[in-house]
Each structure stands twice: as C-alpha cells, then as structure tokens.
Amino acid sequence: MSYFWGVKGKRLLIRTIWLLGVTVFTPSIVFAQKRMEKELLNRVFDYRRNYAFDVRGHQSNAYLKYSFITDRRNFTLFLIPNMYTIADGDRAYVGESYCRVSYNNVGKLHMKRQVSVGNIAHYTKALPTALELLTPKLYSTCLFKRHILSPFHRENEHYYRYRVTLIGNGMAVLAFKPKLANTQLVTGQAYVWFETGRITSAEIQGEYDMIDFTLTIKQSEDCRTSQLPDHCELDARFNFAGNRIRAKFEGYYNCPTTLPDSLVSVRDTALMNRLRPQPLEPEERSVYARYYKPEEKKEETDTMPRRKNFWKDYVWGTVGDRLFTTIGMENPSGYLYVRPLINPQYLSYSGSRGLSYKMKLYAQYNFSPHRYLSFHVQLGYNFKYRQLYFQAPLRMTYNPKRDGYAEIEIGNGNRINNSSVLDEIIDEHGDHPDFGEMKLDYFKDNYIKVKNNIEAFDWLNIKAGFSYHSRRAVTPQNMIRMGKPTIYRSFAPVLTLTFRPWADGPVLQSDYERGIVGVFRSDIGYERWEFDAQWKKAVKSLAQLNLRLGAGFYTAKSTNYFLDYDNFRDNNVPGGWDDDWTGEFQLLNASWYNTSRYYVRANASYESPMILASWLPLVGRYVESERFYLSGLLIGHTRPYFEVGYGLTNRYFSVGFFGSFLNTKFQEFGTKFTVELFRRW
C-alpha cells in the first residue's frame, strides 16, 4: 500500500506541478508573443515615416517581361478590351519592354516605354491591369493605386490577422490574412528586419479586377529607395466565361543602362538583347523561335514568319482590333488614345434618364515640355431621347505649372426642358390636350465656350471667357404654328473664381455670367450668380466623405426662358461609379432644373470599402465599395426636395437604390446601374 501511494503520489505531484506551470507561464508566453507582434507591426507601420526617403523626383530604368499562355478560349474573349489579339491569334505570347521610370512632385509613378519587342500585334497591352500589380506600394494605404488595402499600413490593421515568427539574424516572418473574405484584402507573408520594420521581401496572394494573382516582391536594398520594389514576379490567372489564361510578368527596377530620351517605343531586338538583365526562359525562347523567321532572326528584325491572309489579317484583323482594342500611339511629339468602340463598361442605366452609352478619346501634341495642345472628346448617346451628345474641348496649355491654358469647347449639351415657353403659349392660346404631345417645351442646346485659365496664386484660380448658346426647338413646326421662334440664342461673358484657402479643405467657387442682347443675334439678356463648395475628405482605409453645398440665382432676366445653370443641371449621359454618382440628384425631374430663378442644394455621401453588404455570405466577398447618399434641394414654387440612397460597386457592376421625398412625403423609388466590368482595362 505504501508503494502504491508512493507511485501515485509522485504522479499526482508531477501532474500538479505541470498544471501549475501551464497556468502560470502560458499567459506570460502568449502575452509576450502578442507584445512582440505589436512591436514589430508598429515598426513596420512607422518605417516610411522614420527611415524612408522621399521618392519624389527619383528616376530609374526598368525592364519588364510578360508571357501569356491560353489554355482555353471562346468567342467571348473578343468582347474583353485589349484581348482581341489573344482571342484571335496564337496561344503563346512573349513580350519585353525597357522603360524610364520617374516619380513626379506628388510621388506618382510614370513609365516611359523606350524599347519594346514581342509577338503581340502592335505590342498591345493585354491584361493591362496586371501591369499595375508590378509596382506595389507596400507602405501606402493601398497596394495598387486606390485598390487592395495594404496589410502594412496602420489604417488597415483592423482588417487583418497577423502572426510573427522570429527566424534569427534579426529577421522575422510577418504572416497576414484577412479577417473578412473580400477582394480588397490579401493573404501572404513578408520578411522583415525586426529592429527597423523594413520589409526585405514579400509574397502576396489575392484578386484584382478578375485576376487571381501571386506576387513575389524583393524590395530595394538602397536606403534611399527602400520603400520601392527592386524586383517583382507576378503569376496571374484570368478565368472568365470559360476563358482560361495564364500570365507571368517580371519587373526589374534598377537597371544600370540609361537610354537617350529621344528613344520612345522603338522596336529593336538587338538593343533588347543587350539590355535584358536575365536570360530568357527556354519556353520564351521557343515562342520567339516560332515567331521570327530563321534567316531574319540573324538580322534581328521582327517581321511575321507566316504569309498574311488578306481577309483575316487586313480586313477582319484591322476592323476587329479597332472594335475591341484601345487604339494608342505615343511618341515624343504626343499621343492618341481611342477606347474600344464595343465595350460594355460604356453602358449605364437610370430609371429617370434611361439607357446611355458613353466613350472618350484622348489626344495631345507637344510643342515643348511646357507647351502642348490637347483634345479630349466625350461622346454619348441616350436611347430614351434618341440623341447623340458630345463635348469637344481643344486646349492649349502654355503654363502647366500655373495651370495656364486657353480653351475652346463645342458641344450640344443636355436636352433642355423649359416649361416657361409652354406656360406662355397656354396663356396666349388657352390650354389644349394636344400641347403635351407637341413637345413645345423641349429644346436642343448647342454651344461654344471660349475661356482662359490661370492660377494667379496657390489659393486662387481665375477663369474668364464667354459662352454662346443656340437652343433649337425639338419640334420647330409646332413652334411655328404657335407663333413662337424656333431658335433662342444667348451670348455671355463668364468669370469663374476658384478658391483653395486650405490644403486639404473644401474648394470654393463663384461663377458670374452676364447675357448681352444683340451679340451674334443673341436675344436673351440676363445676369446670373452661382456659388459652389465641394470637399472630399479622406477618412481612412479608402473611406471618404463627400460634401457639396451650392446656390445660384438670377438678378436680372429679360425672359423666364432657359433658366440654365452650370452647377445645377441634368446629365443625360452619366458615367461610372467614380464619375458623377456623388454630388448629383438621381431622381429629380428634368423639368425642375430650368424652372426656378434660384436654387439651394446640398449633397453628402459616405464611401467605404466594407460597410454592410461586404459582410453577407457568398456575395459579400465581391463587394469592393459601398456608399450612403443624402441630398437636399430648395427651388421656387415647390417644397423642399430630398433624396436618400445606398449604392455598391464590384468588379462587374455598380448599382444604387434611391428614394425621393417632397418635404417629408415619399415621392418615388428609383435605381441606377452602370457596367463596371473591365473599366480599369
């Protein structure tokens, strides 16, 4: 018995000591681990502030290489912007570029492509968004422009879980994963110097605009550029509507050879052979071998090896390429870019304005680094009104440092609904049921604006010029029957003052316009004032508060026709989520914009990556941003008008739901929808 209790007693004593040790020391170990993680995170978050140099003005040379392998494709690939060549051509492509990289005064990166080779026609930028992944900003709020919340920034700490492992020699592995499954968050790990928080390398997995990617980053070892990448490798997978494409990108950002600035987009395989920092892979060499003719390979030219087919290469190839691919040309004298003519992202729908289609063209000619002529055209078609809209400003910039430019703009504006004309006809002829079908209150607005702009001081911008409008009745024959003119014209000098008294504060603007009768047959005299204040306040982690307050009024008017404001007007061809969803009224009747001699408006919206819908199962992971809207309006002859709304956007579409109220009485419910698919392509 004594032996039994002796053995049992020893075992009981050992277990008791073990339990006491676990109870006493485990919390200390856990606390120490948490304290170590927090200490390293703080050093990573503060690294750019404590150690990193300012990269503004920094320049370097970069070598970029890409390859595409098409595992599966179908006809839908033709509809994807900039993917026409891959949809119609070979299944394997390789390309290389040598670029001059520079950072401007606000730290924004600019790449000037100097030498290019490859077997993609015209060296098209297929999967252009993948190129953005090659220039990550680890220490910024977002890894890539305004997308993907960086796990290495303090504002995003509450979106991630972290784990720190010490590996010796003063290094630690910082692993991270999102608390919430969402395309704005990523998973991966980074190697970090524990003492300073400097990231030496990282591996990141995530999704970006239809692309699943794995990005391997090696940061620069130079203390002056330690916040910038030295070498990046990207493995990307694009799966859409049955199409499967694998892509690999590589970027080297501190190449030693600096080329003359006069070289822009030169095709020279011999030069690229000398510039290439790493040899090509065997698979890449085999793609080049199939592309170049053996006898021409010795001469290092880049002509196609096969005999061209007239219909396939010249007719359908050229037409199809122009329909589905961005047309781009760039050289030292300027550039020209035309977006694909067939692109679903140009479509938008609003319950009050119907279906619209919108596209843009950009062109610029450089006389010198500080003198250039730019031409940015916007085209749109509204299916509800069956009308084509356009804005074509031609601008001569003569002092870019002070935003100095002279501009002439022509366009046909928005369709104007003016009830004052109809009211006058009713007073003269009496009310008639056919007046509603005769469209006597609808006009087309054609205009020309000439203005000069200059930033007189850092806080004051002055714009002066004149505007000329010709408003033509939609049904001129009915206006003639009623004894009314079919065309109304106005000529007015314009003065706009823009104040920026605070660096990050609201922007204040005042507009004055005086209509003069008799100039170029103008027949409308008026005096109009408008005041506007806009403030976009960044909160944190891409959250943003948008505020707008404005007012306008006429102090003189020879007629009540065309009470037309610049800052308060209908837009029949709206753009995408980032164009005009904030600061506008979505359900306001079009006739209300031109019926009052004054208006007072207020618009507010709050935007954040993850608010409500992001937490929903299954679909929430695709929600990239959400907004809440609140707007108010006061005009003559009506009670206060209010709008409330909620909207969300993802890689496929943006949708908003809005309700309107007259005073406190509910008026109507409406929606707005735009296609966002491939908008960043």
C-alpha positions in Angstrom: 0.0 0.0 0.0 2.8 2.4 0.8 4.4 1.6 -2.5 1.1 2.3 -4.3 0.6 5.6 -2.6 4.2 6.4 -3.3 3.9 5.9 -7.0 0.5 7.5 -7.2 1.8 10.4 -5.1 4.7 11.0 -7.4 2.5 11.0 -10.5 0.0 13.3 -8.8 2.8 15.7 -7.7 4.2 15.8 -11.3 0.8 16.5 -12.8 0.1 19.2 -10.2 3.5 20.9 -11.0 2.8 20.7 -14.7 -0.7 22.2 -14.4 0.7 25.0 -12.2 3.4 25.7 -14.8 0.9 25.8 -17.6 -1.4 28.0 -15.6 1.4 30.4 -14.6 3.6 30.6 -17.6 1.3 30.1 -20.6 -0.4 33.6 -20.3 3.1 35.1 -20.0 4.2 33.4 -23.2 1.0 34.4 -25.0 1.4 37.9 -23.7 5.0 38.1 -24.8 4.1 36.8 -28.3 1.3 39.4 -28.6 3.7 42.1 -27.4 6.3 41.1 -29.9 3.8 41.1 -32.8 2.5 44.5 -31.8 6.0 45.9 -31.5 7.0 44.6 -35.0 3.8 45.9 -36.5 4.3 49.3 -35.1 7.8 49.4 -36.6 6.5 48.3 -40.0 3.7 50.9 -39.9 6.2 53.6 -38.9 9.0 52.6 -41.2 8.3 55.1 -44.0 8.0 58.0 -41.5 11.1 57.1 -39.5 13.5 55.8 -42.1 12.3 56.0 -45.7 13.5 58.8 -48.0 11.1 60.9 -50.2 10.9 59.3 -53.7 9.6 62.4 -55.4 11.9 63.2 -58.3 13.5 59.8 -58.2 14.3 58.2 -61.6 15.5 54.8 -62.6 15.4 52.3 -65.5 13.1 49.3 -65.6 13.0 46.1 -67.6 9.5 44.4 -67.9 8.8 41.0 -69.4 5.5 39.2 -69.9 4.2 35.9 -71.2 0.7 34.6 -71.9 -0.4 31.0 -72.2 -4.1 30.5 -73.4 -5.4 27.2 -72.0 -9.0 27.7 -73.2 -10.7 30.5 -75.2 -14.1 31.1 -76.9 -15.8 33.9 -78.7 -16.5 36.0 -75.5 -12.8 36.8 -75.4 -13.3 39.1 -78.3 -15.5 41.3 -76.2 -12.9 41.9 -73.5 -11.0 45.2 -74.0 -7.4 44.8 -75.3 -7.7 41.0 -75.6 -8.6 40.8 -79.3 -5.1 39.7 -80.4 -5.0 36.9 -77.8 -8.6 35.9 -78.8 -7.8 35.7 -82.5 -4.0 34.8 -82.6 -1.6 32.3 -81.2 -1.9 30.6 -77.8 1.5 31.7 -76.5 2.9 35.3 -76.4 6.1 36.8 -75.1 7.0 40.5 -74.9 9.6 42.8 -73.3 9.9 46.5 -72.6 12.6 48.8 -71.4 11.3 51.9 -69.6 12.4 55.1 -68.0 10.7 55.3 -64.5 10.2 58.6 -62.8 8.2 59.9 -59.8 6.6 63.4 -60.1 6.3 66.0 -57.4 3.4 64.2 -55.7 5.1 60.8 -55.8 3.1 59.4 -58.7 4.9 56.9 -60.9 5.3 57.4 -64.6 6.7 54.9 -67.1 8.1 56.0 -70.4 8.4 52.9 -72.7 11.6 53.3 -74.8 12.3 49.9 -76.3 9.8 47.1 -77.0 9.9 43.7 -78.6 7.4 40.8 -78.7 5.0 38.8 -80.8 1.7 40.6 -79.8 0.4 42.7 -82.7 1.2 46.4 -82.1 2.6 45.4 -78.7 -0.9 45.6 -77.3 -1.2 45.9 -73.6 -3.1 42.7 -72.9 -4.2 42.3 -69.3 -3.2 45.9 -68.6 -4.3 45.8 -65.0 -1.7 43.2 -64.3 1.0 45.7 -65.1 -0.3 47.8 -62.1 0.5 44.8 -59.8 4.2 45.1 -60.8 4.5 48.4 -58.9 3.2 47.8 -55.4 3.4 50.4 -52.7 3.7 48.3 -49.6 3.7 51.1 -47.1 0.8 53.1 -48.5 -2.8 52.7 -47.6 -3.4 50.8 -50.9 -1.0 48.5 -52.6 -2.1 49.5 -56.1 -3.5 53.0 -56.7 -6.8 53.0 -54.9 -7.3 49.3 -54.7 -6.2 46.5 -52.3 -5.8 47.6 -48.7 -2.2 47.1 -47.7 -1.6 45.0 -44.6 1.5 47.1 -43.9 -0.4 50.3 -43.2 -1.7 51.2 -39.8 -5.2 52.3 -41.0 -5.9 48.7 -42.3 -4.7 46.9 -39.2 -8.3 46.0 -38.1 -8.9 44.2 -41.4 -6.1 41.7 -40.9 -4.8 39.0 -38.5 -1.1 38.8 -38.0 1.4 36.2 -36.8 5.1 36.9 -36.2 7.9 34.2 -36.2 11.5 35.0 -35.4 13.9 33.3 -37.7 17.3 34.6 -36.4 19.8 37.2 -37.6 17.5 39.9 -36.6 14.8 38.8 -39.2 11.2 37.9 -38.6 8.4 36.5 -40.8 5.2 38.5 -40.7 2.3 36.4 -41.9 -1.1 38.0 -42.5 -4.6 37.0 -43.6 -7.9 38.9 -43.8 -10.5 38.8 -41.1 -13.1 39.0 -43.8 -13.1 37.4 -47.2 -13.1 40.3 -49.7 -11.3 41.2 -52.9 -9.9 44.4 -51.3 -7.8 42.2 -48.9 -4.9 39.9 -49.5 -3.1 36.9 -47.9 0.7 36.3 -47.6 3.8 36.9 -45.6 6.8 39.3 -45.5 10.4 39.1 -44.3 11.1 42.0 -42.0 14.1 43.4 -40.1 12.8 43.3 -36.6 14.8 46.3 -35.4 13.6 48.8 -38.0 10.5 47.2 -39.6 12.0 47.4 -43.1 10.4 44.8 -45.4 13.1 43.0 -47.5 10.7 40.7 -49.5 7.1 39.6 -49.5 4.7 37.2 -51.1 1.1 38.3 -51.6 -1.9 36.4 -52.9 -5.2 38.0 -53.9 -7.7 39.0 -56.5 -7.7 42.2 -58.6 -10.2 43.0 -61.3 -10.9 39.5 -62.5 -7.3 38.4 -62.0 -6.1 35.8 -59.4 -2.5 36.6 -58.6 0.5 35.6 -56.6 3.0 38.5 -56.4 6.6 38.0 -55.2 8.4 41.2 -54.2 12.0 41.9 -53.4 12.4 45.5 -52.1 15.3 47.7 -52.9 18.3 47.5 -50.6 19.3 51.1 -51.2 18.2 53.1 -48.1 17.1 55.9 -50.4 14.6 53.7 -52.3 13.9 51.0 -49.7 10.2 51.6 -49.9 10.2 50.8 -53.7 10.5 47.4 -55.3 13.7 46.2 -56.9 12.3 43.0 -58.5 8.8 41.7 -58.8 7.4 38.5 -60.2 3.7 38.1 -60.9 1.9 34.8 -61.6 -1.6 35.7 -62.8 -4.7 33.6 -63.8 -7.6 35.0 -65.7 -10.8 32.9 -65.8 -13.9 34.4 -67.4 -16.8 32.9 -69.2 -14.9 29.7 -70.0 -11.7 31.5 -71.0 -8.6 30.5 -69.1 -5.3 32.4 -69.5 -2.1 32.1 -67.5 0.2 35.1 -67.4 3.6 35.8 -65.9 5.2 39.2 -65.5 8.6 40.2 -64.3 9.9 43.7 -63.4 13.5 44.8 -62.7 13.5 48.5 -61.5 17.2 49.4 -61.1 18.7 48.6 -64.4 22.1 50.3 -65.0 21.7 51.4 -68.6 20.1 54.8 -69.3 18.9 55.4 -72.8 18.5 58.7 -74.6 15.2 60.5 -74.0 14.6 60.6 -77.8 14.0 56.8 -77.8 10.3 56.1 -77.5 8.6 52.8 -78.2 11.5 51.6 -80.5 11.3 48.1 -81.8 14.9 46.8 -81.7 15.6 43.2 -80.7 19.4 43.7 -80.9 19.2 46.5 -78.4 16.9 44.5 -76.1 19.4 41.6 -76.2 22.0 43.9 -74.7 19.6 45.5 -72.1 18.0 42.3 -70.8 19.1 41.7 -67.2 18.3 38.0 -67.2 18.3 35.4 -70.0 15.0 34.3 -71.4 13.5 31.0 -70.2 13.6 28.0 -72.7 9.8 28.3 -73.2 10.1 32.0 -74.0 12.9 31.4 -76.5 10.8 28.7 -78.2 8.0 31.3 -78.7 10.4 33.7 -80.2 11.8 31.0 -82.4 8.4 30.2 -83.8 7.7 33.9 -84.4 10.9 35.0 -86.2 12.0 33.6 -89.5 15.3 31.8 -89.2 17.0 34.0 -91.8 15.6 37.1 -90.3 16.5 36.2 -86.8 20.1 36.7 -87.7 19.3 40.2 -88.9 17.3 40.7 -85.6 14.2 42.1 -87.2 10.6 41.5 -86.1 8.5 40.6 -89.1 5.9 37.9 -89.1 7.1 34.5 -90.3 3.9 33.4 -91.9 2.2 34.6 -95.1 -0.5 37.0 -94.3 -4.1 36.4 -95.3 -5.9 39.5 -96.8 -9.3 39.0 -95.1 -8.0 37.6 -91.8 -5.1 40.0 -91.2 -6.0 43.1 -93.1 -9.8 43.3 -93.1 -11.2 41.4 -90.2 -7.9 41.7 -88.2 -7.8 45.5 -88.6 -11.5 46.1 -88.0 -11.8 43.7 -85.1 -8.7 45.1 -83.5 -10.2 48.6 -83.7 -13.6 47.5 -82.3 -12.4 45.6 -79.3 -8.9 47.1 -78.5 -7.7 50.5 -77.4 -6.1 52.4 -80.2 -3.0 54.0 -78.9 0.0 55.9 -80.4 2.7 57.6 -78.4 5.9 59.4 -79.3 7.9 62.4 -78.1 5.5 64.7 -80.1 2.4 63.5 -78.2 -0.1 60.7 -78.0 -3.5 59.5 -79.3 -5.8 57.0 -77.5 -9.2 55.9 -78.6 -11.1 53.4 -76.3 -12.6 50.3 -77.9 -15.8 51.1 -79.8 -17.5 48.0 -78.4 -17.2 47.9 -74.6 -19.9 47.0 -72.1 -18.5 49.5 -69.5 -19.8 52.4 -71.5 -23.4 51.4 -70.7 -25.3 52.9 -67.8 -29.0 52.9 -66.8 -31.0 55.2 -64.7 -34.7 55.0 -64.0 -35.2 58.7 -64.8 -32.8 59.0 -67.7 -33.0 55.6 -69.3 -30.1 53.7 -71.1 -27.0 55.6 -72.0 -23.7 54.9 -73.9 -20.6 56.9 -73.4 -17.0 56.8 -74.6 -13.9 59.0 -74.7 -11.0 60.0 -77.0 -7.7 61.5 -75.8 -5.1 63.2 -78.0 -2.1 65.5 -77.3 0.6 67.3 -79.3 3.7 68.6 -77.6 5.3 71.7 -78.9 7.7 71.7 -76.0 7.7 70.3 -72.4 5.7 73.3 -71.3 3.6 73.9 -74.4 1.1 71.3 -75.6 -2.2 71.1 -77.4 -4.7 68.6 -76.0 -8.0 67.3 -77.4 -10.3 65.3 -75.1 -13.6 64.3 -76.6 -16.6 62.7 -74.8 -19.3 61.1 -76.8 -22.6 59.8 -75.5 -25.9 58.5 -76.8 -29.1 58.5 -74.7 -31.6 55.8 -76.0 -34.5 57.3 -74.2 -34.2 60.6 -76.0 -32.6 59.1 -79.1 -29.9 61.8 -79.1 -26.2 61.9 -79.6 -24.3 64.1 -77.1 -20.7 65.3 -77.3 -18.2 67.6 -75.6 -15.1 68.5 -77.6 -12.7 70.8 -75.7 -9.5 71.9 -77.6 -7.0 73.2 -75.0 -3.6 74.9 -75.5 -1.6 74.7 -72.3 1.1 77.4 -72.1 2.0 77.3 -68.4 1.4 73.9 -66.8 3.0 74.9 -63.5 0.3 77.5 -63.0 -2.5 75.6 -64.8 -2.4 78.2 -67.6 -4.4 77.3 -70.7 -6.6 78.7 -73.4 -9.5 76.5 -74.4 -12.3 76.4 -77.0 -15.1 73.9 -76.4 -18.0 72.9 -78.6 -20.8 70.6 -77.7 -24.5 70.1 -77.8 -25.1 69.9 -74.0 -28.1 68.2 -72.5 -31.6 68.3 -73.7 -33.3 71.2 -72.1 -36.9 71.0 -70.8 -38.3 74.5 -70.3 -41.9 74.8 -69.1 -41.9 78.6 -69.3 -42.3 78.5 -73.1 -45.3 76.2 -72.8 -46.8 78.3 -70.0 -46.6 81.4 -72.2 -48.3 79.5 -75.1 -51.1 78.3 -72.8 -51.6 81.9 -71.5 -51.9 83.1 -75.1 -53.9 80.3 -76.7 -55.5 78.6 -73.8 -54.9 75.1 -72.5 -55.2 72.2 -75.0 -54.8 68.5 -74.5 -52.6 68.2 -77.6 -49.9 70.6 -76.2 -48.4 67.7 -74.2 -47.9 65.6 -77.3 -46.4 68.6 -79.3 -43.2 68.8 -77.1 -43.3 72.5 -77.1 -41.1 72.7 -74.1 -38.1 70.7 -75.3 -35.0 72.2 -76.9 -31.6 71.0 -78.1 -28.8 73.1 -76.7 -25.7 73.7 -79.0 -23.0 75.8 -77.5 -19.5 77.1 -77.9 -17.3 78.2 -74.9 -14.0 80.1 -75.1 -12.0 80.6 -71.9 -8.6 81.3 -70.5 -7.5 79.8 -67.1 -4.6 80.8 -64.9 -3.6 80.0 -61.3 -2.8 83.5 -60.1 -1.8 82.3 -56.6 -1.6 78.9 -54.9 -5.0 79.6 -53.4 -6.7 81.4 -56.3 -7.6 80.2 -59.8 -9.1 82.7 -62.4 -11.0 81.6 -65.5 -12.5 84.1 -67.9 -14.1 83.9 -71.3 -17.6 83.8 -72.9 -20.2 81.3 -73.8 -22.7 81.2 -76.8 -25.8 79.0 -76.8 -28.2 78.2 -79.6 -31.3 76.5 -78.3 -33.4 74.9 -81.0 -36.9 73.5 -80.5 -37.2 69.8 -80.9 -40.5 70.3 -82.9 -39.9 73.5 -84.8 -43.0 73.1 -86.9 -45.2 73.1 -83.8 -43.5 76.3 -82.5 -44.2 78.0 -85.8 -47.9 77.0 -85.5 -47.9 78.7 -82.1 -46.2 81.8 -83.5 -43.1 81.3 -81.5 -39.4 81.4 -82.5 -37.7 78.1 -83.1 -34.3 79.2 -82.0 -33.3 81.2 -78.9 -29.7 82.5 -78.7 -27.6 83.9 -75.8 -24.1 85.4 -75.6 -22.5 86.0 -72.2 -19.1 86.9 -70.8 -18.2 84.5 -68.0 -15.9 84.9 -64.9 -15.1 82.0 -62.6 -13.0 82.3 -59.4 -11.9 79.2 -57.6 -10.5 79.5 -54.0 -8.4 76.8 -52.2 -7.7 78.5 -48.9 -6.8 75.2 -47.2 -4.5 72.4 -48.5 -6.9 69.6 -47.6 -10.0 71.7 -47.1 -13.1 72.5 -49.3 -12.7 74.1 -52.7 -14.8 77.2 -53.1 -16.0 78.5 -56.4 -18.0 81.5 -57.6 -19.4 82.0 -61.2 -20.7 85.2 -62.8 -22.3 85.3 -66.2 -23.9 88.3 -68.0 -26.0 87.8 -71.1 -25.8 90.6 -73.7 -28.6 91.0 -76.2 -27.6 91.7 -79.9 -24.2 90.0 -80.0 -24.2 87.3 -82.7 -28.0 87.6 -82.9 -28.5 86.8 -79.2 -32.0 87.6 -77.9 -31.8 86.7 -74.1 -30.4 89.2 -71.6 -29.7 88.0 -68.0 -27.3 88.2 -65.1 -26.6 85.0 -63.1 -24.5 84.2 -60.0 -23.6 80.8 -58.7 -21.6 79.7 -55.6 -20.3 76.2 -55.0 -18.3 74.4 -52.3 -17.0 70.9 -52.6 -15.0 68.9 -50.1 -13.7 65.3 -50.4 -12.4 64.3 -47.0 -10.4 61.1 -46.8 -11.1 59.4 -43.6 -9.1 56.1 -43.5 -8.7 52.9 -45.4 -10.2 54.3 -48.6 -13.2 55.7 -46.6 -14.2 59.1 -47.9 -16.7 61.8 -47.0 -18.0 63.8 -50.0 -19.8 67.1 -49.3 -21.2 69.6 -51.7 -23.1 72.9 -51.0 -24.2 75.3 -53.7 -26.6 78.1 -54.6 -27.5 80.0 -57.7 -29.8 82.9 -58.7 -30.7 85.4 -61.4 -30.5 89.0 -60.5 -31.8 90.1 -64.0 -33.7 88.2 -66.7 -35.3 89.6 -69.9 -37.4 86.4 -70.1 -38.1 83.4 -68.0 -36.9 81.1 -70.8 -33.9 78.9 -70.2 -33.1 79.4 -66.5 -29.9 77.4 -67.2 -27.3 76.9 -64.5 -23.7 75.5 -64.8 -23.5 73.7 -61.5 -27.2 72.6 -61.3 -28.2 70.8 -64.5 -29.4 67.4 -65.8 -26.9 64.9 -67.1 -28.4 62.6 -69.8 -25.1 60.7 -70.3 -23.8 59.8 -66.8 -20.6 58.0 -66.3 -19.4 55.2 -64.0 -19.2 54.9 -60.2 -16.3 57.5 -59.9 -17.7 59.9 -62.5 -20.9 61.5 -61.2 -22.6 59.3 -58.6 -21.7 61.8 -55.9 -22.9 65.3 -55.8 -25.8 64.8 -58.2 -29.6 64.2 -57.9 -30.6 60.8 -59.3 -34.4 61.0 -59.3 -35.0 64.8 -59.8 -37.4 65.5 -62.7 -35.6 67.0 -65.6 -38.0 70.0 -65.9 -37.1 71.2 -62.4 -33.6 72.2 -63.4 -34.9 75.1 -65.6 -38.0 76.4 -63.7 -36.7 78.5 -60.8 -34.8 81.8 -60.6 -32.8 80.4 -57.7 -31.7 77.1 -56.2 -30.0 76.0 -53.0 -28.6 72.5 -52.9 -26.7 70.2 -50.5 -25.3 66.8 -51.3 -23.4 64.4 -49.0 -22.2 60.8 -49.4 -20.0 58.5 -47.3 -18.0 55.8 -49.1 -16.1 52.9 -47.6 -14.8 49.5 -48.8 -16.7 47.4 -46.3 -19.8 48.6 -44.5 -22.9 46.3 -44.8 -23.0 44.2 -48.0 -19.4 43.1 -47.6 -20.4 41.0 -44.6 -23.0 39.0 -46.4 -22.1 35.3 -47.0 -21.1 34.2 -50.6 -21.7 37.6 -52.4 -20.1 39.9 -49.8 -16.5 39.0 -50.8 -17.0 40.6 -54.2 -18.3 44.0 -52.9 -15.4 46.5 -53.3 -17.0 49.7 -52.1 -20.3 51.0 -50.6 -21.9 54.4 -50.4 -24.7 56.2 -48.5 -26.3 59.3 -50.0 -28.3 62.2 -48.7 -29.2 65.2 -50.8 -31.5 68.2 -50.4 -32.8 70.9 -52.7 -34.8 74.1 -52.4 -36.2 75.9 -55.5 -39.1 78.2 -56.2 -42.7 77.0 -56.4 -42.1 73.7 -54.5 -41.5 72.3 -51.1 -38.0 71.1 -50.1 -36.9 68.1 -52.0 -34.8 65.2 -50.5 -33.1 62.1 -51.8 -31.6 59.2 -49.8 -29.8 56.3 -51.3 -27.5 53.4 -51.0 -25.1 52.0 -53.6 -22.4 49.4 -54.0 -19.8 48.5 -56.6 -17.8 45.5 -57.6 -15.8 44.2 -60.5 -18.9 43.6 -62.6 -21.3 46.4 -62.0 -22.4 49.4 -59.8 -25.9 49.6 -58.6 -27.7 52.3 -56.5 -31.2 52.5 -54.9 -32.7 55.9 -54.2 -35.8 57.3 -52.7 -37.1 60.8 -53.1 -39.3 63.0 -50.8 -41.1 66.2 -51.2 -40.9 67.8 -47.8 -41.5 64.6 -45.7 -43.8 62.9 -48.1 -42.4 60.0 -50.1 -42.4 60.6 -53.8 -40.8 57.8 -55.8 -38.2 55.0 -55.7 -35.6 54.5 -58.4 -32.4 52.7 -59.3 -29.2 53.5 -61.2 -27.0 50.9 -62.8 -23.6 51.0 -64.7 -21.4 48.3 -66.0 -18.0 48.3 -64.3 -16.7 45.2 -66.0 -13.1 45.8 -67.3 -13.4 49.5 -66.6 -9.8 49.6 -65.4 -8.7 47.7 -68.6 
